[in-house]
Amino acid sequence: MVRRVLVTWLVVGLTLSFAVAGLPKVKIVFSDWHLVEPHWEKALKEAIAQFMAENPDIEVELEYVSYAEKETKYMTAIEAGVGPDVMHLGPIEVSFALFASRGYFLDLTPLIEAEGPDFLSPWYPATIAAVTYNGRIYAMPGDFMSMFLMYNKRLFAEAGLDPEKPPTTWEEFLEYAKKLTRDRDGDGRIDTWGFGTVGKVDPGFQLRFTPLLYSFGADYLTPDYKCSALNTPAAKEAFKFWVELYTVHKVIPPGVTDMSPGKVREQFAAEKVAMILTSGWGPPIVKSIRPDVNWDEILGFAPVPVKAGLDPEYRTTAWLSYWAINRNTKHPDAAWKLVKFITSKAMEEKWFRDANVLSSRRDVTEVYEPILASPSARINAAELSRAKMVPLIPEWPRIIEAVNIAVQKGFLGIDPDLALSEAHALINEILAGYRVPGEACSGY
């Protein structure tokens, strides 16, 4: 017995000696598109440094990747048997079902079960459901936020609008946008527009268009996901309204089909547009573009407008990012430690302090004092109950691209009804696998 104890202590001592001697650590790669954004890069580097200090046996290498290229890069790497150990992906509807259905992610279910029955209790149930595929959990939820209206109070006042009374209906929104579209410098040419939005074929498109669709009482698909729902009167009305903001009312600046989310935020920061749809990331990014402006006095926030006379169950959409572990990882335990650390209560509070994003943890979003004290975060959190995520199916990227292209065609002058009918037909083709032979969808 004494000998066994001595051997045990010898092993422990040798292990500690090896660690002190600087023998190789477990090395994992952490990939996040936020690393290319200065304010996020600083926050993430701080967090990773803390993680490594708390886990001296693990070394974390940072991998920078662009937002637009992350899915393609990860798929290519995983198929080749490599790729980062831990990946940050979002929005969830673009990649989760596709990646999970192809087996790209490590199944976290046994790791979560080992944490105990109460481990998942702090998270919003909807966010856990969103990272579940065929009854197994393949990721941990990250940022969970609603889309809302952000506007410039100074431009409102200049146009004779009450800065404390933002539009509540889309009809009122159009009236405001017309008044805000004007010549501010007196040279006889319009230099400020009422609204800025994404018109490029871009992953950020759906976050701007979806709130409009829902707030008109419309949807993309039928409830069973078998057919397109873009042939309904509500969907047609919403689509036409969106397109005509540019083509008829001209309250969106020229060149909308080249506008990405970043360019739209630049327009807003330059006070070339007075209103945009955004989420928690919007205010800090705008502030970083023009740090000399006192944005705290100028920025206003409001729920997404709704169609007059309508009280839809959902009037906006939700953004949800997630953290997943690569199926190819050679160090699942170390990767899981990092994912737990990143999604811990303390880190989720840090992400709000550093980047203004809300958490999928209720014990952060619903109680953290800085969130409750922030004008934008209060709107963001309150609107989560009126937010609906788009269908989480593998075909979603192709579906939303069809809608994105249809809107772009409308902006370029093609008849909105024709553009939408083409998208409707294409989506029905994409969803053919959900229907039994001979089962048809209704026409446009």
Secondary structure as UniProt FT lines:
FT   HELIX           2..20
FT   TURN            21..22
FT   STRAND          26..32
FT   HELIX           33..36
FT   HELIX           38..54
FT   TURN            56..57
FT   STRAND          58..64
FT   TURN            67..69
FT   HELIX           70..79
FT   TURN            80..81
FT   STRAND          86..89
FT   HELIX           92..101
FT   TURN            102..103
FT   HELIX           109..114
FT   TURN            117..122
FT   HELIX           125..130
FT   STRAND          132..133
FT   TURN            134..135
FT   STRAND          136..137
FT   STRAND          140..146
FT   STRAND          148..152
FT   HELIX           153..158
FT   TURN            159..160
FT   TURN            163..164
FT   HELIX           170..180
FT   STRAND          192..195
FT   TURN            203..204
FT   HELIX           205..215
FT   TURN            216..217
FT   TURN            223..224
FT   TURN            230..231
FT   HELIX           233..247
FT   HELIX           256..258
FT   HELIX           261..269
FT   TURN            270..271
FT   STRAND          273..278
FT   TURN            280..281
FT   HELIX           282..289
FT   TURN            291..292
FT   HELIX           295..298
FT   STRAND          299..302
FT   TURN            308..309
FT   STRAND          318..326
FT   TURN            327..328
FT   HELIX           332..342
FT   HELIX           345..355
FT   HELIX           362..365
FT   TURN            366..367
FT   HELIX           369..373
FT   HELIX           375..382
FT   HELIX           383..386
FT   TURN            394..395
FT   HELIX           396..411
FT   TURN            412..413
FT   HELIX           416..430
FT   HELIX           432..434
FT   TURN            437..438
//
